[in-house]
Amino acid sequence: MDLLHRLERLGMLVINPPLAIERSVDKYCTLALLEEGGLPVPKTIVTESHEEASKAFFELGGDVVMKPLFGSRGIGSTRISDAEIATRIFRTISFHHGVLYLQEFVSHGVSDVRAFVVGDHVIAAMHRVAETWKTNVSLGAKPTPLKLDEELEELAVKAVEVIGCKVAGVDILESSDGPVIVELNSQPGWRGLQTVTSIDIAEEIVKYVLSELRC
Protein backbone atom coordinates (compact mmCIF):
# COMPACT_ATOMS: atom_id res chain seq x y z
CA MET A 1 0.00 0.00 0.00
CA ASP A 2 2.90 2.36 0.71
CA LEU A 3 4.19 1.73 -2.81
CA LEU A 4 0.78 2.46 -4.34
CA HIS A 5 0.56 5.72 -2.39
CA ARG A 6 4.04 6.66 -3.60
CA LEU A 7 3.21 5.90 -7.23
CA GLU A 8 0.09 8.05 -6.91
CA ARG A 9 2.12 10.92 -5.44
CA LEU A 10 4.50 10.63 -8.38
CA GLY A 11 1.58 11.21 -10.72
CA MET A 12 0.85 7.68 -11.87
CA LEU A 13 -2.74 6.62 -12.38
CA VAL A 14 -3.58 3.96 -9.79
CA ILE A 15 -6.92 2.11 -10.03
CA ASN A 16 -8.28 1.74 -7.50
CA PRO A 17 -6.76 4.65 -5.56
CA PRO A 18 -4.85 3.30 -2.55
CA LEU A 19 -6.95 5.28 -0.07
CA ALA A 20 -10.10 3.71 -1.49
CA ILE A 21 -8.57 0.23 -1.19
CA GLU A 22 -7.65 0.87 2.45
CA ARG A 23 -11.17 2.04 3.18
CA SER A 24 -12.92 -0.83 1.45
CA VAL A 25 -10.91 -3.69 2.97
CA ASP A 26 -11.93 -2.49 6.44
CA LYS A 27 -15.59 -3.47 6.77
CA TYR A 28 -16.31 -1.09 9.64
CA CYS A 29 -14.66 1.86 7.90
CA THR A 30 -16.67 1.15 4.75
CA LEU A 31 -20.02 0.99 6.54
CA ALA A 32 -19.26 4.06 8.65
CA LEU A 33 -18.49 6.12 5.55
CA LEU A 34 -21.57 4.83 3.73
CA GLU A 35 -23.81 5.67 6.67
CA GLU A 36 -22.28 9.14 6.94
CA GLY A 37 -23.02 9.49 3.23
CA GLY A 38 -26.71 8.86 3.88
CA LEU A 39 -26.79 5.34 2.45
CA PRO A 40 -28.68 2.43 4.05
CA VAL A 41 -26.48 -0.09 5.90
CA PRO A 42 -27.20 -2.75 8.54
CA LYS A 43 -26.98 -1.83 12.22
CA THR A 44 -23.46 -2.73 13.26
CA ILE A 45 -21.53 -2.78 16.53
CA VAL A 46 -17.78 -3.26 17.00
CA THR A 47 -16.15 -3.95 20.34
CA GLU A 48 -13.37 -5.86 22.07
CA SER A 49 -15.51 -6.50 25.15
CA HIS A 50 -17.51 -9.72 25.39
CA GLU A 51 -19.88 -8.00 27.82
CA GLU A 52 -20.63 -5.24 25.32
CA ALA A 53 -20.96 -7.82 22.56
CA SER A 54 -23.52 -9.74 24.61
CA LYS A 55 -25.56 -6.56 25.09
CA ALA A 56 -25.25 -5.81 21.39
CA PHE A 57 -26.51 -9.28 20.54
CA PHE A 58 -29.91 -8.41 22.01
CA GLU A 59 -29.87 -4.81 20.76
CA LEU A 60 -29.44 -6.20 17.24
CA GLY A 61 -32.46 -8.45 17.60
CA GLY A 62 -30.88 -11.67 18.89
CA ASP A 63 -29.92 -12.71 15.37
CA VAL A 64 -26.54 -11.43 14.21
CA VAL A 65 -23.81 -12.05 11.69
CA MET A 66 -20.31 -11.94 13.12
CA LYS A 67 -17.66 -11.10 10.55
CA PRO A 68 -13.90 -10.64 10.47
CA LEU A 69 -12.99 -6.96 10.07
CA PHE A 70 -10.77 -7.90 7.16
CA GLY A 71 -11.88 -10.71 4.88
CA SER A 72 -13.76 -11.66 1.74
CA ARG A 73 -15.81 -14.38 0.02
CA GLY A 74 -17.88 -14.95 3.15
CA ILE A 75 -15.02 -16.78 4.86
CA GLY A 76 -15.25 -16.45 8.64
CA SER A 77 -18.74 -14.92 8.62
CA THR A 78 -21.02 -16.69 11.08
CA ARG A 79 -24.70 -16.28 11.86
CA ILE A 80 -25.55 -16.55 15.57
CA SER A 81 -29.09 -16.69 16.91
CA ASP A 82 -28.60 -18.50 20.22
CA ALA A 83 -27.70 -16.31 23.22
CA GLU A 84 -25.73 -19.01 25.05
CA ILE A 85 -23.67 -19.87 22.00
CA ALA A 86 -23.14 -16.16 21.34
CA THR A 87 -21.76 -15.64 24.86
CA ARG A 88 -19.33 -18.53 24.49
CA ILE A 89 -18.07 -17.28 21.14
CA PHE A 90 -17.73 -13.69 22.34
CA ARG A 91 -15.80 -14.74 25.45
CA THR A 92 -13.42 -16.87 23.41
CA ILE A 93 -12.65 -14.17 20.86
CA SER A 94 -12.30 -11.51 23.57
CA PHE A 95 -9.92 -13.78 25.52
CA HIS A 96 -7.65 -13.91 22.47
CA HIS A 97 -7.86 -10.08 22.11
CA GLY A 98 -9.90 -10.28 18.93
CA VAL A 99 -12.31 -7.67 17.60
CA LEU A 100 -16.03 -8.51 17.72
CA TYR A 101 -17.76 -7.16 14.64
CA LEU A 102 -21.49 -7.77 14.91
CA GLN A 103 -24.15 -6.93 12.38
CA GLU A 104 -27.89 -7.37 12.52
CA PHE A 105 -29.06 -10.23 10.34
CA VAL A 106 -31.03 -8.75 7.46
CA SER A 107 -33.60 -11.21 6.16
CA HIS A 108 -33.08 -11.50 2.41
CA GLY A 109 -34.07 -15.03 1.53
CA VAL A 110 -31.25 -16.82 -0.25
CA SER A 111 -30.17 -14.16 -2.75
CA ASP A 112 -28.52 -10.78 -2.97
CA VAL A 113 -27.48 -8.27 -5.63
CA ARG A 114 -23.95 -7.69 -6.92
CA ALA A 115 -23.62 -4.48 -8.93
CA PHE A 116 -20.38 -4.01 -10.86
CA VAL A 117 -19.52 -0.33 -11.10
CA VAL A 118 -16.94 1.14 -13.47
CA GLY A 119 -16.46 4.89 -13.32
CA ASP A 120 -19.83 6.48 -12.72
CA HIS A 121 -22.21 3.75 -13.85
CA VAL A 122 -23.13 0.11 -13.33
CA ILE A 123 -21.93 -1.92 -16.32
CA ALA A 124 -23.51 -5.21 -15.21
CA ALA A 125 -25.35 -6.77 -12.30
CA MET A 126 -26.58 -10.13 -11.11
CA HIS A 127 -28.57 -11.88 -8.46
CA ARG A 128 -26.51 -14.42 -6.53
CA VAL A 129 -28.81 -17.26 -5.53
CA ALA A 130 -27.68 -19.73 -2.87
CA GLU A 131 -29.10 -22.49 -0.70
CA THR A 132 -28.29 -20.65 2.53
CA TRP A 133 -28.02 -17.04 3.71
CA LYS A 134 -24.44 -16.82 2.39
CA THR A 135 -24.60 -15.74 -1.24
CA ASN A 136 -20.97 -15.77 -2.34
CA VAL A 137 -20.38 -17.35 -5.74
CA SER A 138 -17.12 -18.77 -4.36
CA LEU A 139 -19.23 -20.70 -1.83
CA GLY A 140 -21.55 -22.16 -4.45
CA ALA A 141 -24.16 -19.46 -5.11
CA LYS A 142 -25.44 -19.35 -8.70
CA PRO A 143 -25.37 -16.09 -10.68
CA THR A 144 -28.53 -15.09 -12.52
CA PRO A 145 -28.91 -12.10 -14.87
CA LEU A 146 -30.35 -8.88 -13.47
CA LYS A 147 -31.27 -5.50 -14.89
CA LEU A 148 -31.00 -3.05 -12.02
CA ASP A 149 -33.80 -0.57 -11.45
CA GLU A 150 -32.89 3.11 -11.13
CA GLU A 151 -32.94 3.11 -7.33
CA LEU A 152 -30.46 0.26 -6.95
CA GLU A 153 -28.18 1.63 -9.66
CA GLU A 154 -28.04 5.04 -8.00
CA LEU A 155 -27.37 3.37 -4.66
CA ALA A 156 -24.44 1.36 -6.04
CA VAL A 157 -22.88 4.31 -7.86
CA LYS A 158 -23.20 6.57 -4.80
CA ALA A 159 -21.58 3.93 -2.59
CA VAL A 160 -18.57 3.67 -4.89
CA GLU A 161 -18.33 7.46 -5.00
CA VAL A 162 -18.37 7.73 -1.20
CA ILE A 163 -15.53 5.21 -0.81
CA GLY A 164 -13.55 6.72 -3.70
CA CYS A 165 -13.27 3.65 -5.91
CA LYS A 166 -13.21 3.68 -9.70
CA VAL A 167 -13.97 -0.02 -10.17
CA ALA A 168 -15.90 -1.92 -7.51
CA GLY A 169 -18.48 -4.54 -6.71
CA VAL A 170 -21.32 -3.44 -4.45
CA ASP A 171 -23.32 -6.04 -2.52
CA ILE A 172 -26.93 -5.15 -1.77
CA LEU A 173 -29.56 -7.04 0.21
CA GLU A 174 -33.18 -6.60 -0.80
CA SER A 175 -35.01 -6.62 2.54
CA SER A 176 -38.67 -6.01 3.34
CA ASP A 177 -37.64 -2.55 4.55
CA GLY A 178 -35.81 -1.68 1.35
CA PRO A 179 -32.31 -2.19 -0.04
CA VAL A 180 -29.32 -2.33 2.31
CA ILE A 181 -25.65 -2.16 1.32
CA VAL A 182 -23.62 -4.78 3.18
CA GLU A 183 -20.22 -4.62 1.51
CA LEU A 184 -18.16 -2.91 -1.16
CA ASN A 185 -15.31 -4.79 -2.83
CA SER A 186 -12.50 -2.76 -4.38
CA GLN A 187 -11.00 -5.85 -6.02
CA PRO A 188 -14.08 -7.61 -7.34
CA GLY A 189 -13.90 -10.82 -9.31
CA TRP A 190 -16.27 -11.08 -12.26
CA ARG A 191 -16.03 -14.66 -13.46
CA GLY A 192 -19.54 -15.47 -12.26
CA LEU A 193 -20.99 -12.19 -13.45
CA GLN A 194 -19.49 -12.60 -16.92
CA THR A 195 -21.47 -15.83 -17.40
CA VAL A 196 -24.79 -13.95 -17.17
CA THR A 197 -24.06 -10.75 -19.09
CA SER A 198 -23.20 -10.02 -22.72
CA ILE A 199 -21.06 -7.06 -21.61
CA ASP A 200 -17.33 -7.72 -21.93
CA ILE A 201 -16.35 -6.66 -18.40
CA ALA A 202 -12.60 -6.71 -18.98
CA GLU A 203 -13.02 -4.56 -22.09
CA GLU A 204 -15.14 -2.04 -20.17
CA ILE A 205 -12.45 -1.73 -17.51
CA VAL A 206 -9.74 -1.24 -20.13
CA LYS A 207 -11.83 1.43 -21.87
CA TYR A 208 -12.27 3.24 -18.58
CA VAL A 209 -8.56 3.12 -17.74
CA LEU A 210 -7.63 4.46 -21.17
CA SER A 211 -10.17 7.27 -20.84
CA GLU A 212 -8.64 8.26 -17.51
CA LEU A 213 -5.14 8.25 -18.99
CA ARG A 214 -6.26 10.70 -21.67
CA CYS A 215 -7.60 13.17 -19.09
C-alpha positions in Angstrom: 0.0 0.0 0.0 2.9 2.4 0.7 4.2 1.7 -2.8 0.8 2.5 -4.3 0.6 5.7 -2.4 4.0 6.7 -3.6 3.2 5.9 -7.2 0.1 8.0 -6.9 2.1 10.9 -5.4 4.5 10.6 -8.4 1.6 11.2 -10.7 0.9 7.7 -11.9 -2.7 6.6 -12.4 -3.6 4.0 -9.8 -6.9 2.1 -10.0 -8.3 1.7 -7.5 -6.8 4.7 -5.6 -4.8 3.3 -2.6 -7.0 5.3 -0.1 -10.1 3.7 -1.5 -8.6 0.2 -1.2 -7.6 0.9 2.4 -11.2 2.0 3.2 -12.9 -0.8 1.4 -10.9 -3.7 3.0 -11.9 -2.5 6.4 -15.6 -3.5 6.8 -16.3 -1.1 9.6 -14.7 1.9 7.9 -16.7 1.1 4.8 -20.0 1.0 6.5 -19.3 4.1 8.7 -18.5 6.1 5.6 -21.6 4.8 3.7 -23.8 5.7 6.7 -22.3 9.1 6.9 -23.0 9.5 3.2 -26.7 8.9 3.9 -26.8 5.3 2.5 -28.7 2.4 4.0 -26.5 -0.1 5.9 -27.2 -2.8 8.5 -27.0 -1.8 12.2 -23.5 -2.7 13.3 -21.5 -2.8 16.5 -17.8 -3.3 17.0 -16.2 -3.9 20.3 -13.4 -5.9 22.1 -15.5 -6.5 25.1 -17.5 -9.7 25.4 -19.9 -8.0 27.8 -20.6 -5.2 25.3 -21.0 -7.8 22.6 -23.5 -9.7 24.6 -25.6 -6.6 25.1 -25.3 -5.8 21.4 -26.5 -9.3 20.5 -29.9 -8.4 22.0 -29.9 -4.8 20.8 -29.4 -6.2 17.2 -32.5 -8.5 17.6 -30.9 -11.7 18.9 -29.9 -12.7 15.4 -26.5 -11.4 14.2 -23.8 -12.1 11.7 -20.3 -11.9 13.1 -17.7 -11.1 10.5 -13.9 -10.6 10.5 -13.0 -7.0 10.1 -10.8 -7.9 7.2 -11.9 -10.7 4.9 -13.8 -11.7 1.7 -15.8 -14.4 0.0 -17.9 -15.0 3.2 -15.0 -16.8 4.9 -15.3 -16.4 8.6 -18.7 -14.9 8.6 -21.0 -16.7 11.1 -24.7 -16.3 11.9 -25.6 -16.5 15.6 -29.1 -16.7 16.9 -28.6 -18.5 20.2 -27.7 -16.3 23.2 -25.7 -19.0 25.1 -23.7 -19.9 22.0 -23.1 -16.2 21.3 -21.8 -15.6 24.9 -19.3 -18.5 24.5 -18.1 -17.3 21.1 -17.7 -13.7 22.3 -15.8 -14.7 25.4 -13.4 -16.9 23.4 -12.6 -14.2 20.9 -12.3 -11.5 23.6 -9.9 -13.8 25.5 -7.7 -13.9 22.5 -7.9 -10.1 22.1 -9.9 -10.3 18.9 -12.3 -7.7 17.6 -16.0 -8.5 17.7 -17.8 -7.2 14.6 -21.5 -7.8 14.9 -24.1 -6.9 12.4 -27.9 -7.4 12.5 -29.1 -10.2 10.3 -31.0 -8.8 7.5 -33.6 -11.2 6.2 -33.1 -11.5 2.4 -34.1 -15.0 1.5 -31.2 -16.8 -0.2 -30.2 -14.2 -2.7 -28.5 -10.8 -3.0 -27.5 -8.3 -5.6 -24.0 -7.7 -6.9 -23.6 -4.5 -8.9 -20.4 -4.0 -10.9 -19.5 -0.3 -11.1 -16.9 1.1 -13.5 -16.5 4.9 -13.3 -19.8 6.5 -12.7 -22.2 3.7 -13.9 -23.1 0.1 -13.3 -21.9 -1.9 -16.3 -23.5 -5.2 -15.2 -25.3 -6.8 -12.3 -26.6 -10.1 -11.1 -28.6 -11.9 -8.5 -26.5 -14.4 -6.5 -28.8 -17.3 -5.5 -27.7 -19.7 -2.9 -29.1 -22.5 -0.7 -28.3 -20.6 2.5 -28.0 -17.0 3.7 -24.4 -16.8 2.4 -24.6 -15.7 -1.2 -21.0 -15.8 -2.3 -20.4 -17.4 -5.7 -17.1 -18.8 -4.4 -19.2 -20.7 -1.8 -21.5 -22.2 -4.4 -24.2 -19.5 -5.1 -25.4 -19.4 -8.7 -25.4 -16.1 -10.7 -28.5 -15.1 -12.5 -28.9 -12.1 -14.9 -30.4 -8.9 -13.5 -31.3 -5.5 -14.9 -31.0 -3.0 -12.0 -33.8 -0.6 -11.4 -32.9 3.1 -11.1 -32.9 3.1 -7.3 -30.5 0.3 -7.0 -28.2 1.6 -9.7 -28.0 5.0 -8.0 -27.4 3.4 -4.7 -24.4 1.4 -6.0 -22.9 4.3 -7.9 -23.2 6.6 -4.8 -21.6 3.9 -2.6 -18.6 3.7 -4.9 -18.3 7.5 -5.0 -18.4 7.7 -1.2 -15.5 5.2 -0.8 -13.6 6.7 -3.7 -13.3 3.6 -5.9 -13.2 3.7 -9.7 -14.0 0.0 -10.2 -15.9 -1.9 -7.5 -18.5 -4.5 -6.7 -21.3 -3.4 -4.5 -23.3 -6.0 -2.5 -26.9 -5.1 -1.8 -29.6 -7.0 0.2 -33.2 -6.6 -0.8 -35.0 -6.6 2.5 -38.7 -6.0 3.3 -37.6 -2.5 4.5 -35.8 -1.7 1.3 -32.3 -2.2 0.0 -29.3 -2.3 2.3 -25.7 -2.2 1.3 -23.6 -4.8 3.2 -20.2 -4.6 1.5 -18.2 -2.9 -1.2 -15.3 -4.8 -2.8 -12.5 -2.8 -4.4 -11.0 -5.8 -6.0 -14.1 -7.6 -7.3 -13.9 -10.8 -9.3 -16.3 -11.1 -12.3 -16.0 -14.7 -13.5 -19.5 -15.5 -12.3 -21.0 -12.2 -13.5 -19.5 -12.6 -16.9 -21.5 -15.8 -17.4 -24.8 -13.9 -17.2 -24.1 -10.8 -19.1 -23.2 -10.0 -22.7 -21.1 -7.1 -21.6 -17.3 -7.7 -21.9 -16.4 -6.7 -18.4 -12.6 -6.7 -19.0 -13.0 -4.6 -22.1 -15.1 -2.0 -20.2 -12.5 -1.7 -17.5 -9.7 -1.2 -20.1 -11.8 1.4 -21.9 -12.3 3.2 -18.6 -8.6 3.1 -17.7 -7.6 4.5 -21.2 -10.2 7.3 -20.8 -8.6 8.3 -17.5 -5.1 8.3 -19.0 -6.3 10.7 -21.7 -7.6 13.2 -19.1 
